Amino acid sequence: MDTFTPSTPKTATPTPTTATPGPGSAAPGYIHGYSEREAVRLGDQADALADLLHSGTRYPAGSRVLEIGCGVGAQTVHLVRRSPGARLVAVDRSAESLAAARARVAECAPGALVEWRQADLFDLPFAEGEFDHVFVCFVLEHLSDPVAGLERLRGVLRPGGSLTVIEGDHGSAFFHPDSALARAAIDCQTRLQRAAGGDALLGRRLLPLLDGAGFEGANVRPCTVWADRTRPELMTGFTRDTFIPVIESVRAEALAAGLAGPADWDRGIEELRRTAVGEGAFHYTFFKAVAHNPAGTTAR
């Protein structure tokens, strides 16, 4: 499919979505970086959490579905597997990420009905009410104005159409063995994301954000991860390969900002790793919301 090169947004400058510019880019807002390691982490995260996060998300055959901020296609693969007859349009700002997403889906779900479009959430090339459903995963946390982003998405959603949003909340993280230095490292990542215009605690705010953007009937439910030795796939796939790398990735920024000293940071990460082995345990909650565009209305 043809890609779309967005013009300059007509409102406030947006921040990046889940996995936007390619490796080496320096777009503001996306605190985790755009390295190959980050692309692998996104895939590991999506695979480890697929049953938890995608449970109940199935779109009817023939329905038109928009995935915004598809990044490297980590979530796209699971969308097409669960809704093989839906017509999915996967959007991201980065041509490099879209190429990676296309390759991932071609390998994991050959023949999937996916249209790939390069565009920005704040400058979408779609008609009003064009989609039956919109899927947004780990995008709002990187936006300085998530209500404005949701309003843009409501504009391309038909009256009565559904929006599914999934976000995390770093404030929900607790673990064994407990460690003040590990908790401080997590707090560094949260503070850096806030300084970049995002919010690593956004999950708890989904309901008021959706209300503020004009959606109705929002239902928010927790999707809780508990990883211990009885769930080795989550100890590895989530704690070790997903959450800890998120925190590790901001080491240079945390030290440069004076949020931690090198010795304390490294000790905190080492103690965080202890939660992913042996008798360690880790808890984290994602929040998943489904809401609808009111019938007979248009976005503001």
N, C-alpha and C positions, 0 to 999 in steps of 0.2 A: 504494500500500500504506500501511497505518497505520504511523506512526512510534512509537518507544518512548522514553519519557522515563525515563532511568535514575534509580534511587534512589541514595542515598549508598553507595558501595562498602563492602563488609563487611570489607575488609582494607586494606592500606596504600594511601594515596591514589595513584592512577595519574597519570602524566604524559601529555600529549596524543600523539595519533598523527599520521600524516603531514600531514594538512592539516585540523585539527579546527576550533576556533572560527573564526567568520567575521572579516572585516576589523574592526579596532578592538578585538578581544578581547584579554585579557591573561592567558590561561591560562598556567601555568608550564610550562617544559620544552621548548616548541617554539621553538628559537632563531632560526628563519628568519623569523618573523612571518607575518601572515595577510592581507597586502595583495593587491590585484588583480595587482600585479606578481609576487607569489609564486605566485599561481594560474597565471599565464601561464608562469612558469618551470617549474612542475611539469608542465605540458602539453608544453613544449618538451623537457624532459628525457625524458619517457616516449616521445615520438615519435622523438627522436634515438637512443634506446637500445632501441627495441622489439625489433628483430631479435636484439640481443645478449642482452637480459635474458629475453625470453619464448621463446627457442629451446628446444624440447623440452617446453614447458608446454602441454599440450592435455588437456582433460578430456572423458570420454565423454559422449555424449548421455544425458540423463536423470539424470546424477549431480548431487548437491547440493553446491555449492561456496560456501564462505564467504570473502569478501574483507574483511579487517579493516583499518580505517583507510583507507577508499577515498578520503577527502578530496574533491577536486573531480572525481574520476573519470578522472584522467589514465591510470592503469593499467587501470581498468575497461574502457575502450574496447578495449584490446588483448586483454584476457581474453575478452571476448565475441566478438571477431572470430576468435580462434583456437579457441574452443570454443562454436560457435553453438548447439549442442544442450544444453549444460549449463544447469542451473538455478542461477543466481548470486544470492547474497544479499550485497549490498554494505552495509557498516556503517561509520558514522562517528559521532563525538560531536556534530557540529555540524549543525544544521538548514540553515544557510546553505550549508555545503559540500555537503551532500546535494542541495540544490536545484540547485547548479551542476553537480554530477555527473550528475543526472538530465537536465539540459538538454544537457550535452556528449554523453552516450550517445544521447539522442534524435536529435541532429544527425548524429553520426558512425556510429551503428549502429542505425538505426530498426528497431523490432520485436524488439530484443534481450530475452532473458528475464532481467530483473533485478528483484529485490525490494529495495527500499530501506528500511533500518532505522536509526533513530537510537538508538544505544546506546554504552556504554562497554566497552572490552575487559575490564575488571575486574568488569563486572556485565552479562553477556550474557543476553538473554532467550530462550535456546535450551535445548532438552533435551539431556541427556547423549547423546553419540554421534549427534547429529542430522545431521552433515555427512560426506560421503564424502571431501572434500578441503578444505584451508584454504590460502589464499594470503595472504602477508604481505610487503609491500614497503616498506622505509624507515620502519618503525614501531619496531622494537626499539631503534634507536639513540636514541630519545627517552624510553625507559622507565628509571626508576631501578632497577627490578628486572626485567630481561628474562626471567629464569627463571620468575618468578611469572606473567608474561604468557603465556609459552609453556605453562605448566601449565594456565592457564585455557583456552587454545585446545585443548589435548589433551583437555580435558573434554568439548568439544562435537564432537570428532572420533571417528567410529566406530572400533572396533578394526580394525586393518589399514589404516585410511585414511591418506592422505598429507598432509604439510605441506610447502609450498614457502615458503622464506624468502629474501629478497634484501636485502642491506645493503652499504653502501659502507665505505671505509676511507681516511680522509684521509692516513694515513701512507704510502699507496701513490702519492701524487702526486709526480711529478718532471717537469721541463720544461726546455725550451731557448727562449730564453736563461735560464740559471739566475740567480737573484736571491735574496740573503739576505733582503732586505726583503719580497719576495713570499712566501718561505717563512715569514717571521715573521707575515705577515698570516694565512696559513692556520692557523698555530699559535694565533693569537688566537681564531679561530672554534672550534678544537678545545677550547681551554681554557674558553671561555665555555659551550660545550655541556656540558662536564664539570661546570662549576659549577651548571648548570641541572638536573643529575641524569642527563644523557644521555652518550653515548659515540660520537664521530665516528670512532673506530677500531674499532668493534664487529665489522666484517666478519671480522677474523682470529679472533674468538672464537666463531664460530657452532657449531663442533663441540662444544666443552665446554658451551656453553649448552644445546644440544639434548639432550646426554647428561644434563645436570643436571635437565632438565625431564621425563625419562623416555621420550624418543623413542628409537627404535632404527633401526639401518641408515642413519644419516645419511651422505650423500655431499655433500661440499662441493667446488665447483669455482670457479676464478677466471673472471671475465668481464672481460677487459681491454680498456680503451679506449686506442687510440693515435691521436691526432689530429695530422696534419701537412698540408702543402699537397696531398698526394696523396689526402687524405680531407677535402675542404673542408666536406662536410656535418657532420662531427664537429667540425672547428675552429669552425664557427659554432654548430651545435646543441648541442654539449656544452661545449667550452671557453668560448666567448664567452657563450652564452645560458643555460648551466646552472651550471657550476662557479663561474665568476667572480662572478655575482650572489649565490651563496650566501655567499661571503666578503664581498663589498661590503655585504651586508645587516646586518652586525654592527658597522659602523663606529662608530656612536654608543655602543654598549655597550662596545666595545674601548677607546675613548678615555676613557669615564667610569670604567672599571675601572683605568685607568692602564697598560694592556697595551701601548700604543703612543702615540706623539705624532702630532699631525695631519700633519705634513710626512712623517714616515716612513711612516705608513699610506697616504697618498695616493700616495707614490712607489712603495710596494709594489704597490698595485693597478694603477698605470700599468704597472709592469714585468710584472705578471701578464698584462695585456692584450696585451703583446708576444708572448706565446706563442701567440696565436690569429690571428696575421697573418704574411704573408711566409714566412720560413724558420723560424718558431716551431714548437714541437712540445710536446705535452702527453700525459702518461701517467697513467692512473688505473685502479684495479682494484676492481670490485664482486665480491662473493662470493654465490653462489647455492647453497642447500642444499635437498635433498629428504630428508625423514625420514618415518618411519611410527609411528603409534600401535601399540604391541605388541598383537597379537591376544589377546583375553580379559582385557584389563586396563582399569582406569579410572584417570583422573587423580587425583593425590593431592589 
